[in-house]
Amino acid sequence: MAVAKVSVSFPPDLAEKARASASEHGETLSRWLAKSAADRLRFEALVKYNEEMERKYGPVPDEEIEDLRRQWRG
């Protein structure tokens, strides 16, 4: 797999937390950051899709949202 090397800067406390999380998950910091970036891109795509659906069909009614919350909680 091809990779692109990038240089990033973080506040020291954030860098340490990222390193610790990567270590806890048995990943390199690079892999952890790549997965985090991919997660963020998926989230942004989902937000965009949701906005498109709301423009097309209107917002999800509050009643349906509450019903789904009850289902998720069991």
C-alpha positions in Angstrom: 0.0 0.0 0.0 1.3 3.4 -0.9 1.6 6.0 1.8 2.0 9.7 2.0 4.2 11.1 4.7 2.9 14.2 6.4 4.0 16.3 9.3 1.5 17.3 11.9 1.6 19.4 15.0 -0.4 18.8 18.2 -0.6 20.3 21.6 1.6 18.1 23.9 -1.3 16.8 25.9 -3.2 15.7 22.8 -0.2 14.1 21.3 0.4 12.1 24.5 -3.3 11.0 24.7 -3.2 9.9 21.0 0.0 7.9 21.6 -1.5 6.3 24.7 -4.7 5.3 22.8 -2.7 3.9 19.9 -0.6 1.9 22.3 -3.7 0.6 24.1 -5.1 -0.6 20.8 -1.8 -2.2 19.7 -1.4 0.3 16.8 1.3 2.6 15.7 0.5 6.3 16.1 0.5 6.6 12.3 -2.1 3.9 11.9 -4.2 5.4 14.8 -4.1 8.8 13.1 -5.0 7.3 9.7 -8.0 5.5 11.2 -9.1 8.7 13.0 -8.9 10.7 9.8 -10.9 8.0 7.9 -13.5 8.1 10.7 -13.8 11.8 10.5 -14.2 11.7 6.7 -17.0 9.1 7.0 -18.7 11.2 9.7 -18.5 14.3 7.4 -20.0 12.3 4.5 -22.8 11.1 6.8 -23.6 14.7 7.9 -23.6 15.8 4.2 -25.9 12.9 3.3 -28.2 13.7 6.2 -28.4 17.3 5.1 -29.3 16.3 1.5 -32.0 13.9 2.8 -33.5 16.7 5.0 -33.5 19.1 2.1 -35.2 16.4 0.0 -37.7 14.9 2.5 -37.7 17.3 5.4 -36.4 16.7 8.9 -37.0 13.4 10.7 -40.0 13.9 13.0 -39.2 14.1 16.7 -41.5 11.2 17.4 -39.4 8.9 15.2 -36.2 10.1 16.8 -37.6 9.3 20.3 -38.8 5.9 19.1 -35.4 5.0 17.8 -33.8 6.2 21.1 -36.1 3.9 23.0 -35.2 1.0 20.7 -31.4 1.6 21.2 -31.8 1.8 24.9 -33.6 -1.6 25.0 
